[in-house]
Amino acid sequence: MLASNPNLPPAVQVVLAGDADPRVRGRLAEGAEYFITVGVHGRQVPDPLPREVYERLARDPEPKVRRALAFNRRLPEDVRTGMLDDTDSRTAAIAAAEWPLAPAARIGELLSRVTGAFGRDMLLSHLDGPLPAAAARAIMADIDSAAGTAYSEGLLRQVAEVADLDADLADRFLASPDLRTAVAANPTLSAEHVADLAGDPDNEVRAAVVARCGLDPVLRESIPVDYDDRSSKIVDWLLTEDLSDQNRLAFARSRHQIFRKTLAMRHDLPDEIVEILAGDESFAVRLFVCERQPNAPGRLLARIAEQWTSYSRWDMLAHKNFPAEAADHLARSAEVRDRAVAAAHPGLPADTVEALLTDDEATVRGRAATNPAVPADRLIELLGSADPAVAAGAAANRLLPVITMHRLLDQAGL
């Protein structure tokens, strides 16, 4: 338990690094993160360990201790580099997989050393390009020689998606119904096979073909796919692709919901595109517009906020384009959170703000006092309120006169 304490003096950490019990050394090595709560949940990452502790743990005789160290986010790069050559292949795999800037050239070598689906699964996500066909065959041979597990089945799908396909590999993967969706997403799949899979009877296979980067737009738009509006799937490459105005317009009008939904997540959309997506037939697309776009139309924000009950609803209510009349309606809601969010809307009528200042809930009263529509003379009155929530809210109001701020600080001796 002591080794888990993130506030230990370095001298104590040095002692624990030499503890006879490998469980103690392992707990110290992992540099476990922990959660704190200060108004909202947050993740706390401990300070780095002393340099000599990192070096000592990297040479620890127990592989489990070195594996724990390889997960440590604060591990110095030179120590992590050395761990890529660890005699324990799993330690080396973890050290690479937990390093965002791991040398791409080392991944193939490590894949040839590591055994087991877990380590390989970690490394495959760090490939900088296709998995060499020889490495793919070696992994598949290991999978074939072992009893089927959920891990090995998932690994096989991952290999089918990233392997540098030759004719034999492509034929093997395409012969398996469970792997056709994965191989349909493989960027090295031949154009002939892509064209065949575009007409596959399986909806998921056709969806994977549609989502391929660089697919001929005419072919893409000719492929019928049914999408689940509740699905969380997006087209990752579309978030970072450098799109021309013409391409953005084409994706906004695509027959495929997954492109329109992903496009709605981008932060570089002009008003014309946002307006097109705001009128989309898919609720998911319209929801993403409200969640991600700073210029989301107010009418859409109000309509979606009425239907949506998840966490992002509160961001919509606080959106700069959220209509004043809709906020006024929410200010009379039976839901405390609705009233609390609406209370800070700058477009609220004066009588609504005054009503919220006397709300039964302190949170609502405090938020109402932060409303920028409150006149300066009324703000000064609220500063003297016997209600701590109202007084604190008034003090936080961004339109509080500076001279009043100075006066309050002077009175407090600050």
C-alpha positions in Angstrom: 0.0 0.0 0.0 2.9 2.4 0.7 4.3 1.7 -2.7 1.0 3.0 -4.2 1.3 6.3 -2.5 2.0 9.0 -5.2 3.4 11.4 -2.6 6.3 9.4 -1.3 9.7 11.1 -0.9 12.3 9.9 -3.4 14.4 8.3 -0.6 11.5 6.1 0.4 10.9 5.1 -3.3 14.6 4.1 -3.5 14.2 1.8 -0.5 11.0 0.2 -1.9 12.7 -0.4 -5.3 14.9 -2.8 -3.4 12.2 -4.5 -1.4 12.4 -8.3 -1.3 8.8 -8.7 -2.3 8.3 -8.4 -6.1 4.7 -7.3 -5.5 6.0 -4.2 -3.8 8.5 -3.4 -6.5 5.8 -4.0 -9.2 3.3 -1.7 -7.4 6.0 1.0 -7.3 7.0 0.4 -10.9 3.5 0.9 -12.5 3.1 4.5 -11.3 -0.6 3.9 -10.9 -2.8 6.8 -11.8 -5.7 7.6 -9.4 -8.8 9.7 -9.6 -9.5 12.9 -7.8 -12.7 14.9 -7.5 -12.7 18.6 -7.4 -16.1 19.7 -8.7 -15.6 17.2 -11.6 -13.9 13.9 -12.0 -10.2 14.1 -12.9 -7.3 11.8 -13.4 -4.1 12.4 -11.5 -0.8 11.1 -12.8 1.9 10.7 -10.1 5.2 12.6 -10.4 8.2 10.7 -12.0 10.1 8.3 -9.9 13.8 9.0 -9.2 16.1 8.2 -12.2 17.9 5.5 -10.2 14.6 3.8 -9.4 13.6 3.6 -13.1 17.0 2.1 -14.0 16.9 -0.4 -11.2 13.4 -1.6 -11.9 14.2 -1.9 -15.6 16.9 -4.5 -14.6 14.6 -6.3 -12.1 14.9 -10.1 -12.2 11.1 -10.5 -12.2 9.5 -10.1 -15.6 6.2 -9.1 -13.9 8.0 -6.1 -12.3 9.5 -5.0 -15.7 6.1 -5.4 -17.4 4.6 -3.1 -14.7 7.3 -0.6 -15.4 6.7 -0.7 -19.1 3.1 0.5 -18.5 4.4 3.6 -16.5 3.6 6.7 -18.5 6.4 8.7 -16.9 9.1 6.3 -18.0 12.1 8.2 -19.5 12.4 7.6 -23.3 16.0 6.2 -23.1 14.9 3.7 -20.4 11.9 2.7 -22.5 14.1 2.4 -25.6 16.3 -0.1 -23.7 13.3 -2.1 -22.6 12.5 -2.8 -26.3 15.4 -5.2 -26.1 14.2 -6.9 -22.9 14.7 -10.7 -22.9 11.0 -11.0 -22.0 9.1 -10.4 -25.2 6.0 -9.3 -23.5 7.8 -6.6 -21.6 9.3 -5.4 -24.9 5.8 -5.4 -26.5 4.3 -3.4 -23.6 7.2 -0.9 -23.7 6.5 -0.3 -27.4 2.7 -0.3 -27.3 2.6 2.2 -24.4 5.0 4.6 -26.2 3.1 6.9 -28.6 6.2 7.7 -30.5 7.6 4.1 -30.6 10.0 3.6 -33.5 7.9 2.2 -36.3 10.8 0.1 -37.6 10.9 -1.9 -34.4 7.3 -3.0 -34.4 7.7 -5.6 -37.1 10.7 -7.1 -35.2 8.9 -7.1 -31.9 5.9 -8.8 -33.5 8.2 -11.6 -34.7 9.4 -12.1 -31.1 6.3 -11.8 -29.0 3.9 -14.7 -28.6 0.3 -14.7 -27.5 -2.6 -12.7 -28.8 -2.5 -10.0 -26.1 1.0 -8.7 -26.9 0.5 -8.9 -30.6 -2.8 -7.1 -30.4 -1.1 -4.3 -28.6 1.7 -4.0 -31.2 -0.5 -4.2 -34.3 -2.2 -0.9 -33.4 1.2 0.8 -33.7 2.1 -0.4 -37.1 3.2 2.3 -39.5 1.9 0.7 -42.7 0.8 -2.9 -43.6 1.9 -5.9 -41.7 4.4 -7.8 -43.8 2.9 -11.0 -45.3 5.6 -13.2 -43.6 4.8 -11.8 -40.2 1.1 -12.3 -40.9 1.6 -16.0 -41.7 3.7 -16.5 -38.6 0.9 -15.1 -36.4 -1.7 -17.1 -38.2 0.4 -20.3 -37.8 0.5 -19.7 -34.0 -3.3 -19.1 -34.0 -3.9 -22.3 -36.0 -1.8 -24.4 -33.6 -3.7 -23.2 -30.5 -7.3 -23.8 -29.4 -9.6 -21.0 -30.5 -10.2 -18.2 -28.0 -11.9 -14.8 -28.2 -8.4 -13.2 -28.1 -7.1 -15.3 -31.0 -10.2 -14.7 -33.1 -10.0 -11.0 -32.5 -6.3 -11.0 -33.4 -7.0 -12.9 -36.7 -9.6 -10.2 -37.7 -7.0 -7.6 -36.9 -4.4 -9.3 -39.1 -6.9 -9.6 -41.9 -7.4 -5.8 -41.7 -3.7 -4.8 -41.7 -1.7 -7.5 -43.5 0.0 -6.8 -46.7 -2.2 -9.1 -48.8 -0.8 -11.4 -51.5 -3.1 -13.6 -53.5 -2.9 -16.6 -51.0 -3.6 -14.4 -47.9 -6.5 -12.6 -49.6 -8.1 -15.9 -50.7 -7.8 -17.4 -47.2 -9.3 -14.4 -45.5 -12.1 -14.1 -48.1 -13.0 -17.7 -47.7 -14.0 -17.1 -44.1 -17.3 -15.4 -43.5 -16.1 -14.1 -40.2 -13.1 -12.3 -41.8 -14.7 -10.8 -44.9 -15.6 -7.5 -43.1 -12.1 -7.1 -41.8 -10.4 -7.8 -45.2 -12.9 -5.5 -46.9 -11.3 -2.7 -44.9 -7.7 -3.7 -45.7 -6.1 -0.9 -47.8 -3.9 -3.4 -49.7 -6.9 -5.4 -51.0 -6.8 -5.6 -54.8 -9.3 -3.4 -56.8 -10.8 -6.6 -58.2 -11.7 -8.0 -54.8 -12.9 -4.6 -53.7 -15.3 -4.5 -56.6 -16.6 -8.0 -55.8 -17.1 -7.2 -52.1 -19.1 -4.0 -53.1 -21.9 -6.4 -54.0 -21.5 -8.8 -51.0 -24.8 -9.9 -49.5 -23.6 -9.0 -46.0 -24.4 -5.4 -45.1 -21.4 -5.1 -42.8 -19.0 -6.2 -45.6 -20.5 -3.6 -47.9 -20.2 -1.0 -45.2 -16.5 -1.8 -44.8 -16.0 -1.3 -48.5 -17.8 2.0 -48.5 -15.6 3.3 -45.6 -12.3 2.6 -47.5 -10.1 5.7 -48.0 -9.6 6.5 -51.6 -12.5 4.5 -52.9 -13.9 5.7 -56.2 -16.7 8.2 -55.3 -19.0 6.8 -58.0 -18.6 3.3 -56.8 -19.0 4.4 -53.2 -22.3 6.1 -53.9 -23.6 3.1 -55.8 -23.3 0.7 -52.9 -26.4 0.3 -50.7 -25.8 0.1 -47.0 -28.2 0.2 -44.1 -26.9 2.1 -41.0 -28.0 1.9 -37.4 -28.5 5.4 -36.1 -27.5 4.3 -32.6 -24.2 2.9 -33.8 -21.0 4.7 -32.6 -19.0 3.8 -35.7 -17.4 6.7 -37.7 -14.9 6.9 -40.5 -11.6 7.8 -38.7 -9.7 9.0 -41.8 -12.4 11.5 -42.6 -11.7 13.4 -39.4 -8.1 14.3 -40.5 -8.3 14.2 -44.3 -7.5 17.6 -46.0 -10.8 18.1 -47.8 -11.6 20.6 -50.5 -14.8 22.6 -50.4 -16.1 20.4 -53.2 -15.3 17.2 -51.2 -16.9 18.5 -48.0 -20.0 19.3 -49.9 -20.0 15.8 -51.5 -19.7 14.1 -48.2 -22.4 16.3 -46.7 -24.7 15.0 -49.4 -23.5 11.4 -49.5 -26.1 8.7 -49.4 -24.1 7.1 -46.5 -25.0 8.3 -43.1 -21.6 7.3 -41.6 -19.8 10.0 -43.8 -22.4 12.7 -42.9 -22.1 11.8 -39.2 -18.3 11.9 -39.2 -18.2 15.1 -41.2 -20.5 16.7 -38.5 -17.6 16.1 -36.0 -15.1 18.2 -37.9 -14.3 21.7 -36.6 -13.6 23.3 -40.0 -17.1 23.3 -41.5 -18.5 26.5 -43.2 -22.1 27.6 -42.4 -23.3 26.1 -45.7 -22.2 22.6 -44.7 -23.5 22.9 -41.2 -26.9 24.0 -42.5 -27.1 20.9 -44.8 -26.2 18.6 -42.0 -28.6 20.3 -39.6 -31.4 19.3 -41.9 -30.2 15.7 -42.2 -32.7 12.8 -42.0 -30.5 11.0 -39.5 -30.9 11.9 -35.8 -27.3 10.9 -35.2 -26.0 13.5 -37.8 -28.2 16.3 -36.3 -27.0 15.3 -32.8 -23.4 15.5 -33.8 -24.0 19.0 -35.3 -25.4 20.1 -31.9 -22.5 18.5 -30.0 -19.6 19.6 -32.1 -20.4 22.7 -34.2 -19.9 26.2 -32.7 -22.3 27.5 -35.4 -25.1 24.9 -34.8 -28.4 26.6 -35.6 -30.4 27.6 -32.6 -33.6 26.0 -33.8 -31.9 22.7 -34.1 -30.3 23.0 -30.6 -33.7 23.6 -29.1 -35.3 20.7 -30.9 -32.6 18.2 -30.1 -32.4 19.3 -26.5 -36.0 18.4 -26.0 -35.4 14.8 -27.2 -31.9 14.1 -25.9 -31.3 13.1 -22.3 -27.6 12.2 -22.3 -24.8 14.3 -20.8 -24.2 16.4 -23.9 -27.7 17.9 -23.6 -26.3 20.3 -21.0 -23.7 21.6 -23.4 -26.4 22.2 -25.9 -28.4 24.3 -23.4 -25.3 26.4 -22.7 -24.5 26.8 -26.4 -24.2 30.4 -27.5 -26.8 29.9 -30.2 -29.4 28.3 -27.9 -32.6 30.4 -28.4 -33.6 32.8 -25.6 -37.3 31.7 -25.9 -36.3 28.1 -25.5 -34.1 29.0 -22.4 -37.0 30.9 -21.0 -39.2 27.8 -21.3 -36.5 25.7 -19.6 -36.3 28.2 -16.8 -39.8 27.0 -15.8 -38.9 23.3 -16.0 -39.5 21.0 -13.1 -35.9 19.7 -13.6 -33.3 21.5 -11.5 -30.6 21.0 -14.0 -32.7 22.5 -16.7 -33.3 25.6 -14.6 -29.7 25.8 -13.6 -28.4 25.8 -17.1 -31.1 28.2 -18.4 -30.5 30.6 -15.5 -27.2 31.8 -17.0 -28.6 32.4 -20.5 -28.0 36.1 -21.4 -31.3 36.3 -23.4 -33.6 35.6 -20.4 -36.2 38.3 -19.6 -35.5 40.3 -16.4 -38.6 38.9 -14.6 -37.4 35.3 -15.3 -34.0 36.1 -13.9 -35.5 37.6 -10.8 -37.7 34.5 -10.3 -34.7 32.3 -10.6 -32.8 34.3 -8.0 -35.5 33.1 -5.5 -35.5 29.5 -6.7 -35.7 26.7 -4.1 -32.4 25.3 -5.3 -29.2 27.1 -4.4 -27.5 25.9 -7.6 -30.2 27.7 -9.7 -30.0 30.9 -7.6 -26.2 31.0 -7.9 -26.3 30.5 -11.7 -29.0 33.2 -12.1 -26.7 35.7 -10.3 -24.0 35.0 -12.9 -26.3 36.0 -15.7 -24.7 38.8 -17.8 -28.1 40.3 -18.3 -28.3 41.4 -14.6 -27.8 45.2 -14.5 -24.7 46.5 -12.7 -26.6 48.2 -9.9 -28.6 45.0 -9.3 -25.3 43.0 -9.2 -24.0 45.2 -6.4 -27.2 44.6 -4.4 -26.8 40.9 -4.9 -23.2 41.0 -3.6 -24.6 41.9 -0.2 -27.2 39.1 -0.2 -27.5 37.0 2.9 -27.8 34.0 0.5 -24.2 32.7 0.0 -25.1 31.1 -3.4 -26.5 34.4 -4.7 -23.5 36.5 -3.3 -21.0 34.1 -4.8 -22.8 34.0 -8.2 -22.8 37.8 -8.3 -19.1 37.9 -7.5 -18.5 35.5 -10.4 -20.5 37.6 -12.8 -18.2 38.7 -15.7 -20.0 42.1 -15.9 -19.3 43.0 -12.3 -17.7 46.5 -12.4 -13.9 46.4 -11.9 -14.1 49.2 -9.4 -16.4 47.0 -7.3 -14.0 44.0 -7.6 -11.2 46.2 -6.3 -13.3 47.4 -3.4 -14.2 43.9 -2.3 -10.5 42.8 -2.5 -9.4 45.9 -0.5 -12.0 45.1 2.2 -10.6 41.6 2.4 -7.1 42.9 2.7 -6.0 41.1 -0.5 
